[in-house]
């Protein structure tokens, strides 16, 4: 079972339907940082990391 982050929940104003996935939380965060670049976020600050981490969910079985 992996982990997911619904981008639209991290920043509802973005309207982004993308769901980031990872087998581990470390992989998930790496993938989320890569996806953030699609939104023009060049530097993932500690504030953005906390915002992302607060929306991590276990992927439904």
HUWO-V581638 format. One record per residue. RES is the residue in one letter. SS is DSSP state (H for helix, E for strand, - for the rest). Layout:
RES,SS / RES,SS
This chain:
X,- / X,- / X,E / X,E / X,E / X,E / X,H / X,H / X,H / X,H / X,- / X,H / X,H / X,H / X,- / X,- / X,- / X,- / X,E / X,E / X,E / X,E / X,- / X,- / X,H / X,H / X,H / X,H / X,H / X,H / X,H / X,H / X,H / X,H / X,H / X,H / X,H / X,H / X,- / X,- / X,- / X,- / X,- / X,- / X,- / X,H / X,H / X,H / X,H / X,H / X,H / X,H / X,H / X,- / X,- / X,E / X,E / X,E / X,- / X,- / X,-
